[in-house]
Amino acid sequence: MRVMKWSMIALAVSAGTSQFAMASAQDDAKGFVEDSTFSINTRLLNFRRDNRNNETGQSYSNETGLGFNGLYQSGFTQGTVGVGVDVIGLLGVKLDSGKGRNGTGLFPEGSDGRSQDQYSKGGGAIKFRLSNTVLKVGDQYTTAPVFASDDSRLLPELPQGISLVSNEIKDLKLEAGHFTSSVAQAQTFKDSILDFPETSRGIKQANFVGGTYGWTPEFTTSLYYSKVEDYWRKYYANVNWTHALGADQSVAVDFNIYDTKSEGAGLQRAYKDDVTKIDNRAFSLQGAYTIGAHTFTLAAQKVTGDGDYAYGIDGGGTVFLANSVARSDFNAEGEKSFKARYDLDMATFGVPGLSFLAAYVTGSGANMATTSNGKEWERDLEAKYVIQSGPAKDLSLRIRQATYRSSDGVYYGSSSIDELRLIAQYPLNIL
């Protein structure tokens, strides 16, 4: 699941109108060591899930873990083509669990069904830079809307492959990727993201190309294409517009659409008992109005055609749709859904770093194995505080609560789910 935020919807492109080439970033390279950075992000997570009326499986999970995400990024050597490396080290430590309380997705599970005490993974990538274009080969995180690694648990997914990102033209970001494996969030080996665990079938290869262009300081568009061998091909488009109405007022509109069609063997994992070929469109339209400390958001989402909007083998974050929230994505075949959300930034009231949100999403018309009009709803509440100064500066404390209900019980094996996540996160920049 992906909790969408406006800062993610407006992708990382500086908006403007000039189309002239930008100054070369490689010309400013100071050296392999001189431009190096090293950071460690520490995350403490308590995850509780109550499947209130699950009659066929475990009804309650409660686990706590501590995750360390270390990232070393060298600078680039000087010269026409700069060379550098990135090194990633990940460690997860179990603090509390137990047989009968596991299954939150925080840890790998052993042959005895218990969560492992600790696990680690990592890797590295070599990178090359020519002007403002970077080629990277190896282990790396991905953020493309058609191939996005997930970071919703203790440790993130870690794909392996080749990526190319070019910013040669002002306001235009182009990127492409070729990936052949990925390490799941709670696993330690490649190709552990499996849509078909019984056959150990992971990624053969996933390829994508696309980009984002800032037409004006307020208006951006994106277009991407991807193909995952033996699964599907996808097109993705995005239109994002923001406009300031005054010193403390603004509006924002965001439109996303995926067009997905089965390719080759047409493999997929669906929520239904039967697996059907995919040929669908999933789109969402979201609008937000901000006045002072308050942001009011409304969104509509629809899936048309055959099959659910499918993702996962191409990254657990590959669902840039407005109604993909904490528990559900509201992405079933034929489903239409609506969202209302309220955000409050307490900085306006003299408490910088403190924020709250409340959201409600309702969906209907889902075509499932047991019904042609499945219904579901979800309510999300969150409070977050980021320390602004002192020795603990940037330490964030967050409480997330989700209440989920569906009419038929086919979603996630339960029609009533309550979740609570307590998260403390501290980013430490060492270099």
Phi and psi in degrees as a GROMACS rama.xvg file:
@    title "Ramachandran Plot"
@    xaxis  label "Phi"
@    yaxis  label "Psi"
@TYPE xy
-132.381  117.883  ARG-2
-84.7968  105.582  VAL-3
-73.1196  141.501  MET-4
-132.497  149.257  LYS-5
-60.3684  -32.3843  TRP-6
-66.3083  -23.2464  SER-7
-87.7807  -34.4762  MET-8
-64.6905  -44.298  ILE-9
-79.9513  96.4973  ALA-10
-66.471  166.595  LEU-11
-75.1342  76.9354  ALA-12
-134.807  128.31  VAL-13
-73.0561  122.42  SER-14
-80.975  150.538  ALA-15
173.26  -175.95  GLY-16
-116.436  -15.501  THR-17
-70.3818  139.734  SER-18
-111.805  13.4167  GLN-19
-77.4945  154.366  PHE-20
-62.4773  147.745  ALA-21
-86.1358  162.491  MET-22
-63.8686  146.671  ALA-23
-73.2086  123.764  SER-24
-68.2793  -31.8114  ALA-25
-66.2257  -30.1055  GLN-26
-62.5336  -25.0486  ASP-27
-96.0029  7.8905  ASP-28
-61.8545  131.256  ALA-29
-97.3171  -18.0084  LYS-30
136.741  165.496  GLY-31
-59.4441  -47.2033  PHE-32
-86.406  -40.6265  VAL-33
-61.5335  -34.106  GLU-34
-99.4636  14.8253  ASP-35
-72.6066  148.22  SER-36
-132.427  150.168  THR-37
-143.556  125.22  PHE-38
-135.777  153.577  SER-39
-130.404  121.661  ILE-40
-102.644  120.671  ASN-41
-104.813  129.712  THR-42
-128.693  122.839  ARG-43
-104.477  122.719  LEU-44
-133.836  124.58  LEU-45
-108.981  121.516  ASN-46
-120.133  121.988  PHE-47
-125.248  131.986  ARG-48
-134.12  129.402  ARG-49
-117.261  104.63  ASP-50
-83.898  91.9091  ASN-51
-64.5083  -31.8636  ARG-52
-129.546  35.9314  ASN-53
-78.9775  111.475  ASN-54
-94.4964  -9.47446  GLU-55
-110.66  -11.4146  THR-56
-147.153  -164.189  GLY-57
-65.5512  134.627  GLN-58
-98.8906  -17.3611  SER-59
-142.838  135.438  TYR-60
-130.737  142.731  SER-61
-156.136  108.16  ASN-62
-137.511  151.872  GLU-63
-130.685  135.541  THR-64
-142.601  163.709  GLY-65
-123.971  122.534  LEU-66
-116.054  141.281  GLY-67
-121.785  125.159  PHE-68
-119.909  100.961  ASN-69
-98.6574  134.414  GLY-70
-136.077  116.406  LEU-71
-104.609  125.855  TYR-72
-123.6  112.661  GLN-73
-74.186  164.307  SER-74
-78.7142  -174.729  GLY-75
-104.577  140.673  PHE-76
-62.4244  156.201  THR-77
-78.8708  158.787  GLN-78
124.632  -178.226  GLY-79
-62.3373  -43.7905  THR-80
-115.172  116.999  VAL-81
-88.1121  145.438  GLY-82
-123.601  139.373  VAL-83
-154.377  -179.099  GLY-84
-138.646  152.193  VAL-85
-120.798  137.953  ASP-86
-127.864  130.008  VAL-87
-117.498  131.717  ILE-88
-129.511  126.834  GLY-89
-127.09  134.678  LEU-90
-138.379  129.299  LEU-91
-118.334  133.126  GLY-92
-123.095  127.655  VAL-93
-78.5274  126.976  LYS-94
-103.466  -33.6888  LEU-95
-155.522  132.733  ASP-96
-168.034  -163.6  SER-97
164.806  147.838  GLY-98
-62.7011  127.064  LYS-99
100.479  -14.0765  GLY-100
-120.76  0.50492  ARG-101
-86.4952  -169.717  ASN-102
95.5709  17.5365  GLY-103
-83.6933  -11.9942  THR-104
87.1493  11.9334  GLY-105
-83.9879  -31.2391  LEU-106
-133.726  155.078  PHE-107
-66.7335  154.449  PRO-108
-112.243  138.28  GLU-109
-81.9136  -179.33  GLY-110
-64.1238  -21.2741  SER-111
-87.0901  2.14478  ASP-112
84.8265  -0.314746  GLY-113
-93.4903  152.552  ARG-114
-69.9995  139.677  SER-115
-69.264  150.521  GLN-116
-66.7858  -35.3953  ASP-117
-158.764  160.043  GLN-118
-154.015  154.503  TYR-119
-144.006  156.266  SER-120
-159.371  169.635  LYS-121
171.544  -172.987  GLY-122
169.63  -169.753  GLY-123
-150.878  165.836  GLY-124
-141.684  144.74  ALA-125
-99.2004  141.568  ILE-126
-131.412  149.355  LYS-127
-130.376  139.099  PHE-128
-128.049  127.145  ARG-129
-121.742  116.321  LEU-130
58.0227  -113.536  SER-131
-113.918  25.948  ASN-132
-117.537  130.202  THR-133
-120.5  127.231  VAL-134
-108.09  128.959  LEU-135
-128.111  134.553  LYS-136
-127.476  119.738  VAL-137
134.222  -150.481  GLY-138
-79.8062  130.537  ASP-139
-163.502  150.274  GLN-140
-80.2906  151.981  TYR-141
-128.484  146.324  THR-142
-131.414  6.27727  THR-143
-64.5855  143.604  ALA-144
-65.5685  -11.1896  PRO-145
-109.796  1.3267  VAL-146
-160.922  85.9356  PHE-147
-123.472  122.232  ALA-148
-73.9323  145.655  SER-149
-94.8361  141.86  ASP-150
-136.127  46.3572  ASP-151
-99.2879  2.04805  SER-152
-120.831  -142.091  ARG-153
-76.5504  -45.5311  LEU-154
-127.073  151.839  LEU-155
-81.3373  163.319  PRO-156
-65.6512  152.777  GLU-157
-136.51  98.3829  LEU-158
-79.6844  160.555  PRO-159
-125.118  129.31  GLN-160
169.763  -152.557  GLY-161
-124.788  134.37  ILE-162
-131.293  150.493  SER-163
-134.717  124.202  LEU-164
-126.618  126.601  VAL-165
-125.582  130.682  SER-166
-126.087  43.4258  ASN-167
-69.9194  -32.4589  GLU-168
-106.464  132.121  ILE-169
-55.5222  132.093  LYS-170
75.11  2.33464  ASP-171
-116.491  120.649  LEU-172
-111.26  121.759  LYS-173
-114.202  141.859  LEU-174
-149.465  154.797  GLU-175
-147.516  157.037  ALA-176
-151.749  150.732  GLY-177
-136.801  110.976  HIS-178
-124.483  141.224  PHE-179
-121.544  -5.01504  THR-180
-166.321  170.093  SER-181
-158.713  147.252  SER-182
-100.132  123.398  VAL-183
-66.4362  165.193  ALA-184
-59.2776  -43.8174  GLN-185
-108.449  34.3767  ALA-186
-134.606  173.293  GLN-187
-127.565  2.29439  THR-188
-123.049  154.022  PHE-189
-66.7401  152.789  LYS-190
61.8142  31.7957  ASP-191
-90.7796  -4.73938  SER-192
-85.3731  103.228  ILE-193
-122.311  124.697  LEU-194
-80.3763  -22.8752  ASP-195
-129.037  78.3975  PHE-196
-57.3213  -32.1573  PRO-197
-66.6747  -21.1081  GLU-198
-112.143  4.14252  THR-199
52.4318  41.7502  SER-200
-95.5693  112.959  ARG-201
-111.903  -146.639  GLY-202
-80.822  129.359  ILE-203
-81.0991  -57.355  LYS-204
-161.018  144.665  GLN-205
-128.506  126.785  ALA-206
-123.843  142.256  ASN-207
-148.77  159.629  PHE-208
-151.615  146.818  VAL-209
172.826  -170.548  GLY-210
-176.561  172.817  GLY-211
-132.259  137.104  THR-212
-127.687  131.923  TYR-213
-94.6959  104.136  GLY-214
-72.6341  -38.3927  TRP-215
-142.491  173.17  THR-216
-60.4662  -13.6762  PRO-217
-114.112  -11.2813  GLU-218
-130.12  121.442  PHE-219
-130.582  152.927  THR-220
-133.934  153.576  THR-221
-136.195  149.216  SER-222
-146.631  128.238  LEU-223
-137.328  153.898  TYR-224
-133.93  140.445  TYR-225
-143.602  156.392  SER-226
-142.716  124.092  LYS-227
-109.633  115.745  VAL-228
-56.6231  130.075  GLU-229
70.4194  9.10975  ASP-230
-119.542  -77.3541  TYR-231
-161.949  168.113  TRP-232
-117.012  148.426  ARG-233
-133.162  143.717  LYS-234
-113.144  142.76  TYR-235
-135.571  137.455  TYR-236
-136.145  147.313  ALA-237
-140.897  140.284  ASN-238
-127.818  126.224  VAL-239
-132.113  129.564  ASN-240
-135.781  130.275  TRP-241
-127.133  147.505  THR-242
-149.262  128.441  HIS-243
-82.9069  126.72  ALA-244
-94.9265  -11.7068  LEU-245
174.928  -166.939  GLY-246
-63.9271  -32.5039  ALA-247
-131.319  24.1594  ASP-248
-133.704  143.71  GLN-249
-157.758  160.882  SER-250
-126.753  153.438  VAL-251
-144.686  138.872  ALA-252
-129.301  135.738  VAL-253
-137.584  130.096  ASP-254
-123.998  130.078  PHE-255
-128.1  142.98  ASN-256
-146.311  135.413  ILE-257
-115.258  135.477  TYR-258
-116.927  114.88  ASP-259
-122.598  137.169  THR-260
-143.06  136.683  LYS-261
-60.1464  143.946  SER-262
-131.212  148.559  GLU-263
59.154  -124.409  GLY-264
-70.2134  -15.4185  ALA-265
64.8035  37.2319  GLY-266
-68.8118  149.676  LEU-267
-168.931  161.877  GLN-268
-118.753  121.147  ARG-269
-116.045  167.073  ALA-270
-76.1535  -16.8848  TYR-271
-77.8796  165.075  LYS-272
-73.5181  -32.5592  ASP-273
-97.3246  151.943  ASP-274
-111.796  116.885  VAL-275
-110.598  157.649  THR-276
-66.3125  149.699  LYS-277
-100.967  134.052  ILE-278
-157.129  81.8795  ASP-279
-141.682  169.022  ASN-280
-124.316  131.673  ARG-281
-123.02  122.505  ALA-282
-138.463  154.165  PHE-283
-141.372  146.594  SER-284
-127.469  126.446  LEU-285
-131.338  137.084  GLN-286
-131.306  141.509  GLY-287
-134.568  143.864  ALA-288
-125.772  124.26  TYR-289
-112.979  130.529  THR-290
-136.766  112.499  ILE-291
59.8903  -121.453  GLY-292
-85.3057  -3.69079  ALA-293
-111.115  135.037  HIS-294
-127.281  125.701  THR-295
-112.433  127.286  PHE-296
-126.612  136.606  THR-297
-126.236  143.031  LEU-298
-146.113  148.576  ALA-299
-128.243  143.597  ALA-300
-142.156  147.058  GLN-301
-149.479  141.232  LYS-302
-117.017  124.249  VAL-303
-121.51  155.759  THR-304
96.2208  -157.188  GLY-305
-101.376  131.166  ASP-306
87.5872  164.045  GLY-307
-73.1709  161.203  ASP-308
-69.3705  116.152  TYR-309
-105.59  141.629  ALA-310
-160.201  176.915  TYR-311
127.244  -55.2176  GLY-312
-64.9728  -24.9363  ILE-313
-100.781  26.7305  ASP-314
107.432  132.024  GLY-315
-70.5687  -6.99723  GLY-316
-103.066  9.04181  GLY-317
-85.3797  60.5362  THR-318
-149.825  72.4871  VAL-319
-83.1392  58.6883  PHE-320
-113.949  147.398  LEU-321
-62.3241  -34.5534  ALA-322
-98.9436  18.3168  ASN-323
-83.1435  106.843  SER-324
-119.984  -158.419  VAL-325
-60.9945  -43.3248  ALA-326
-106.746  -49.7315  ARG-327
-112.385  157.7  SER-328
-104.122  -10.0916  ASP-329
52.1871  48.1264  PHE-330
-120.378  22.4376  ASN-331
-74.6582  160.033  ALA-332
-55.1315  126.442  GLU-333
76.9954  0.81819  GLY-334
-78.5864  139.432  GLU-335
-120.075  142.877  LYS-336
-145.248  157.522  SER-337
-135.92  145.52  PHE-338
-131.598  141.779  LYS-339
-125.546  133.689  ALA-340
-140.816  144.842  ARG-341
-130.704  129.395  TYR-342
-118.686  140.902  ASP-343
-129.019  121.788  LEU-344
-103.58  111.12  ASP-345
-77.0386  -1.39578  MET-346
-59.2187  -34.2888  ALA-347
-62.2617  -27.1911  THR-348
-101.132  18.6285  PHE-349
87.9492  13.4931  GLY-350
-125.723  74.8946  VAL-351
-63.2579  141.94  PRO-352
96.2432  -14.2176  GLY-353
-100.002  129.776  LEU-354
-145.681  157.317  SER-355
-136.072  153.447  PHE-356
-146.2  151.545  LEU-357
-139.898  133.623  ALA-358
-140.39  147.773  ALA-359
-135.794  129.077  TYR-360
-126.788  135.32  VAL-361
-129.336  136.361  THR-362
-130.04  151.095  GLY-363
-150.455  168.453  SER-364
77.8341  14.7655  GLY-365
-70.4396  128.374  ALA-366
-91.801  103.107  ASN-367
-114.123  175.327  MET-368
-63.6161  -30.0354  ALA-369
-103.326  -8.41403  THR-370
-159.627  155.952  THR-371
-104.825  5.15101  SER-372
-142.116  53.2397  ASN-373
-65.6925  142.081  GLY-374
-124.936  148.072  LYS-375
-152.862  156.416  GLU-376
-147.531  157.309  TRP-377
-144.37  139.838  GLU-378
-119.951  127.44  ARG-379
-118.891  134.53  ASP-380
-128.039  140.919  LEU-381
-148.493  141.26  GLU-382
-129.051  135.783  ALA-383
-141.304  139.352  LYS-384
-134.267  130.418  TYR-385
-115.006  119.805  VAL-386
-66.1826  131.772  ILE-387
-92.6931  -21.1962  GLN-388
-156.324  172.871  SER-389
89.0018  -173.749  GLY-390
-60.9064  -28.8461  PRO-391
-99.4306  21.503  ALA-392
-53.1466  135.873  LYS-393
79.8173  -1.26504  ASP-394
-66.3861  126.381  LEU-395
-112.537  140.275  SER-396
-122.305  126.32  LEU-397
-138.609  140.757  ARG-398
-119.984  124.758  ILE-399
-125.009  127.796  ARG-400
-126.515  133.82  GLN-401
-128.886  133.201  ALA-402
-117.634  123.384  THR-403
-126.267  136.455  TYR-404
-139.668  144.097  ARG-405
-135.655  159.741  SER-406
-80.0984  -20.5749  SER-407
-125.721  -6.38937  ASP-408
76.6112  5.9799  GLY-409
-85.7376  -14.7309  VAL-410
-79.8644  120.964  TYR-411
59.469  17.3739  TYR-412
76.225  6.03116  GLY-413
-153.19  142.257  SER-414
-93.0872  -4.97359  SER-415
-137.898  111.066  SER-416
-130.165  131.431  ILE-417
-118.415  131.726  ASP-418
-126.945  146.214  GLU-419
-137.697  128.766  LEU-420
-124.795  127.402  ARG-421
-110.791  120.084  LEU-422
-129.395  126.941  ILE-423
-120.146  128.238  ALA-424
-135.178  133.533  GLN-425
-133.219  110.537  TYR-426
-88.8541  127.418  PRO-427
-119.637  117.04  LEU-428
-92.837  110.138  ASN-429
-87.107  -39.5016  ILE-430
